Amino acid sequence: MITVKNALARILESASPIGLERLDIMSARGKIIGEDIYSGRNIPPFDNSGMDGYALRAADTAGASGLKPVELTVIEDIPAGHLAQKKVGPGQASRIMTGAFVPEGADAVLRVEDTEAAGDKVKILVPIGKGQDIRYRGEDVKAGERVIANGSIIRPAEIGMLAALGRSFVSVCQAPVVAVLSTGDELTDIDGDVTQGRIVSSNSYSLAAQVKECGATLLQMGIAKDTREDLSEKFRACLRADIIISSGGVSVGDYDFVKDVISSLGAIDFWKVAMRPGRPLAFGKLGEKLLFGLPGNPVSAMISFEQFVRPAILKMSGHQRIFRRTVRAVMQETIKKKSGLRYFLRGTITEEAGKFLVRSTGEQGSGILKSMVLANCLIILPEDRTEAEKGEEVIVQILDNSFGMSADPGF
């Protein structure tokens, strides 16, 4: 039996980035960019107005007030998307819209709220300085500047920048194709008959959702029967994927053939990990393809995925940060455990007075899927411990972004 740490190290040693592909920028969200992006243009490309108002000479506003306004002659209107036709001279102003080209001669824009229109004149009610509300050429990005570094995650901001640069396609790290196969004669699909000892294959869906959450391409391969022949056929059909995940059939029962089938397809690296839940886990490799035989119990399958498969998928997708966030939290109850195994207990974490507090979700059986529904974290208890006492700090792995969100805007 291998430790969690050693199992993870051997899996990640086997996982390598796949390569690059070109995608349109809207399909690239969440992926890792595979090139440095340099700007071929200035952004903005010209001096433009940051406000609806009047383009003028700042010197002409000196001494202006509501009691003693300065009056200027309006020489033209400049809508956004149109070039100025006239130069602004002393005593003159051009009415201008946000984003419009700042006319020659003007060195500031006064917002419309600080003026009063008077026919072909405008009354200036406040003084302003040079540069007021002008967005200068190249103020955001200068031509030749590197704006996105190779290896960055493409977020909405990066997509907006690529669009601003006129880049509709970009090179990104290719995400692996992941095949998900459930095994067991007792399993039926989501709309199947659940009488006569049959149960719905929830793993087919929870594991598929975990794969999609990682940004990988999913191949749902259905359910295999508990025979060597059907398992072999289904596993061979999975070989077009980069990663193959099965759930069930890796224990020591009379019909647990998955480990043997994985061995027949390629070298099996290890079987059984010193953890709870998730001990009967098999891992192997066929060429560059990774094969994971996860336990059949729903919680065991999901937690095994979190600890081993998720980091492998992210690494193969080009990510550098491949692990969930961990924090130290104060236990709100005492929990006992067996020595020699690393425990991953489903828990709920909260924050009070600047401290993280955590408690279990209750019953921790590996078949109790509700414990995962209630959880926003995993309480990690190391192999050498036999209990975690109320009031002591433990390591907690945050499972998703829900803990970082709030019902209160905070401002």
Secondary structure, DSSP 8 states (H G I E B T S, - for coil): -B-HHHHHHHHHHH-----EEEEEGGG-TTSBB-S-EE-SS-BSSS-EESSSEEEE-GGGGTT--SSS-EEEEEEEEE-TT----S---TTEEEEE-TT-B--TT--EEEEGGGEEEETTEEEE-S---TTTTEE-TTSSB-TT-EEE-TT-B--HHHHHHHHHTT--EEEEE---EEEEEEE-TTEE-TTS---TT-EE-HHHHHHHHHHHHTT-EEEEEEEE-SSHHHHHHHHHHGGGSSEEEEES--SSSTT--HHHHHHHHSEEEEE-BSEES--S-EEEEETTEEEEEE-SSHHHHHHHIIIIIHHHHHHHTT-S--S--EEEEEESS-EE--TTSEEEEEEEEEEETTEEEEEE-S---TT-THHHHH-SEEEEE-TT-SEE-TT-EEEEEE-SGGGG--SS---
